């Protein structure tokens, strides 16, 4: 019988990598656009 906790930990990177790859750039883009709007560079 396989421990589900260990099975979850081995499957964690396959879930975590796309999450970071999608959410992190979105947060970076949002913070950058807010920073530019606040400083009114353009």
N, C-alpha and C positions, 0 to 999 in steps of 0.2 A: 504494500500500500504506500503510495507516494504522498508525502506531506504537501498539502495544497499551498502552504506558506512558501515553501522552497520553490514550488512550481510557479508561483506568482512572481517571486523575485527573479527567476530566470527569464520570465516573459516581460519583465518591467522595461528593459531597454527598448524592445520593439514597440512598446506603447509610448515611452518617454521621448524617444528621438523625434518622431513626427510632431509631437506636441510642442517641443521646444523649437523645432524648425518652422512651425507655423505661428505660434503665439509670440515668441521672442521678437521676430522681425516686425510683427504687427505693433507690439508695444514700442519698439524703437522708432518706427515710422510715426506713430501717434505723438510720442514725446518730442520728436524732432519737429514735427509740424506745429505743435503747440509752442515750442521754444522760438521758432521763426516768427509765428504770429505775434507772440508777446513782445519780441524785440523789434518787430516791423523792419526787418532787413530789406525786404523787397518792397 
